[in-house]
Amino acid sequence: MGKTALIAGQGSLVNEAIESLEDPLIITLVDNPEYPYHYKASPGEVGKILKILKKEGVSKVAFIGKVEKKGIFGGYKLDLKAVKILATLKSFRDDEIMNKVVELLRKEDIEVVSQKELLKDLLPEPGLLFGKLSQQMKEDIAFGFEVAKELGRFEIGQTVTVKNRTVITIEAIEGTDETILRAGRYTKDFVVVKVKRPTQNSLMDLPVVGERTLLVAKDAGAKAIAVEAKETLLTKGARDLAPKLVIALVSIDEATAKEWRS
């Protein structure tokens, strides 16, 4: 049986994934990782990564941690293999890129380990995890859930911010934290809703909420964060931090959103 490799980006989730795997080979994609690693590569050095996997006899790969997508448009060092892959894509949408990576690895007889399988303990069941929700907050969260799911059909983003059933900001290429910070420039006491896009690849790209997002939300003036139940990874650190920041944390599904909408 071959080795399992962890291809890692940023975030505390990486350390939790390392603990879930037995002696993984770690390839970091960031400049200053806060975790141990064996190799370092740019997200655009696809050929280099494949050579490492073959050299080390890797048969399974897990992807964990944030990688800035905007680097594709300038900033990442792209090798010939990456350029050839990007040339076959109709767009640079997350799902299309991820599916191409999975296809490439399968051709090399390398299995991609599902994030749901690897970090199943971090996928919360529906329910209030901390704090209290007013009726207005419930209605805003339900509205935000519906909007985020609809936007997800167009692969725009995962996160929306809402106040009084009014969308304040939506996520595009800038990422969740910047979306929340923008909302704080317009208003306070809003809610943040983060969901999984309908076509999102759960093998390697589940939504994540960690400590940094909670800190950003608190500083921006958010009063609640809602994540989609069983589809969003919620780090242990984020759960522990919510009571200290006194910010409500809730996990919802379609049934809950429907109940709160009525």
N, C-alpha and C positions, 0 to 999 in steps of 0.2 A: 504494500500500500504506500502511495506517495505522500509527500508532505502537503500540508495546508498552508497557503500563503495568505497573509492579511495585507491588502493594499489600502493604505491608510491616509486620510486627510487630516483636517483639524478637528479638535473637539475632545471633550472628556469621554465621549462614547468609545473612542479608540481603546482606552485603557480597560473599559468594561468588556469590550470584545476580546482583548488579549487574554483576560481572565477566563473567558468562556471557551477558549481554544487550547488545545494541548500542544505546547511548544511550537507556535506558528512561526513561519518565516515572515518577517515584517519588512515591507517595502513602503517607505514614506514618500508622499507626494508634496510635502511642505518643507519650507526652509528651516524652520526651528521647531521641530516636533517636541512635544512634551511627553514623550514615551520612548522606550528603547526601540531600535530598529537595526536591521542588517544591511539594507540597501536604501539608497536615495535616488529618486528619479523625478523628472518633471512630468506632469500629467500628459504632456505631448510627446514624451519619449516612449511610444508604444513598442517600437522594435526592441529597445533596451529592456523593457519590462518583460517582454516575451522571452528574450534570451536568458534572463535571470531565472524565470520560471522553469525553462527547459533544463538549464544547467543544474538547478537544485532539485530536479525531479518532482516538481509540484503537480499534484493531480486535482487539487481543489483550491479555489480562491474565494475569499470573502472581501467585500468592499465596505469600508466603514469610514465615516468622517467627511467633513465638508471640503469640497474642492470648488474654488471660484470658477464658475462657468465663463465669466467675462474675459478670462485669460485667453480663451479661444480666439477672441477678436484682436488680440495683441497682448504680448507679455509672456506667453508660454513658448518654450523652445519646442518646435515641432520637428520630429525626425521624418524620414521618408515614409515610413510605415503609417504614421499619423496623417500625413498629407494625403496619402493614397486613400485612407479610410474616409477622411472628411470629403474628399472629392466624389465619393459614392453616395453621399447623403443628399437628400432633397432639401433638408433644413438642418439647423443646429439645435433643434428642440431636444430637451433632455431625454425624452423617451426614445427618440430615434437614435441618439448617440449611445444610450445604454444598451438598447437592443442589438446594435452593431457590435458592441464590445462582447456581449454574451455570445453572439454568433461566432465571433473571431476565436474566442477561447474554446468553444465547443469543437471547432475545427481542429484545435490542437489537443483534443481529448482532455480538456481541463473543465471540471464542473464548477459552476458558480454556486456558492452556498447562499441560501436565502437569508436575508437579514431577519425575517420573521422567525426562522428556525434558530438562528444564532442568538438572538436577543429577545426571545419570546417573553421573558419576565419583565421586559420594559414596555410592553404593549398593554396599556391600562384598559380595564373593563369600564363600561359606562358608569358614571357616577361623579359626585362631587368629591374631589380629592383634598381640597382645603378651602376654607373661607365660607362666605355666604354670598348668595346671589339674590338680588332684588328681582321683582317681576320684569322691570325694564331691562335689566341685564340679561335675563333669560330670553326675552324677545329679541334683543340685539344679537345674542349668540346664535339663536335659531335663524335669524335673518342672514347673519354672516356665514353660517354653515351652508345655507342654500346658495348664496352668491358665490362662495368659494368653490363649491362643487360645480356650478355652472361655468365659472371661469376655467376650471380645471379641464373641462371638455375641449377647450381651445388651447390647452397646455400653456396658459399664461403664467400661473403661479399657484402657490398653495395657501397663501395668507391674505386675509383682509382685516381691516380694522373698522369698527362700527361704533356709532353713537346715535342714540335715538332713531334707530332703524335707518340711518344714513351712512353710506360707505364713505369713510374718510380717506383711506389709501388702499391700494391693491398691490400685491407683489408682482414684480416683473423680473428682470435679470439682476436687480440689486440685492436680492435676498431678504429673508425675514426681518433681520434686525434693522436694516435700513428702512424697510417698510414701516416698522413700528416707530422709528425715530421721526420719520416724516409726519406721521399722524400727530405726534406730540408737538410739532411746530404749529399745528392748526387748532388743536383742542386738547383737553384733558378728560379724565374719567371715561375713557372709551374701552371697548373690549377688543381682544385679539382672538381671531379664529384661524386655526391651521388644520388643513385636511389633506388627505391623499387624493391626488388627481385620479380620475377614473381609469386612465391608461398607464398610470405610473408603475414602473418596474419595481416590484417589491423584493426582487432578488438583491438589488444593490442600491436602491434609491428611495427608501421610506422617509417620510417627513420626520424631522427630529426637533425636539425642544429640550434645550439644556440650560445650564445655569446662566450663561451669558444672555440668552434671550430673556430670561426672567429679570435680570439686572437692567437690561435695556428697556424692557416694558415698564418697570418701576420708575426708572429715571424719566421716561417719556410721559408718564402720567396715566398709564393703563391701569384699570382696576380689576381686570380678569383676563385669563388666558384659557381658551377652550381648544382642546385637541380632539381629533377624531378617534373614537374608541377602537382598539384593536388594529389600528392602521398607522398610528404615530408613535414613534419611539420617544419615551419620556425618561430622561436620565434620572438616576437615583439622586444625584446632586440637585437637580431641579425640584424634585419632590421635597427634599430636605430644606431647600432654600425658600420655598413659597411661604411657610409660616413666619420666617424671619423678616421677609419683605412685606408681609401682610397683603399679599395679592392672591385673589381667588384663582384656583386651578381646578378645571373640570374636564372630564372626558365624556364626549357625547357621540351618539350614533344617529342614524336617520329617524329612528322611532322617537328618540328624545327631542330632536329638533322639531319633528312634526307636532309633538305634544305641546312644546313651548310656543309654537307658532299660533296655535289655536286659542 
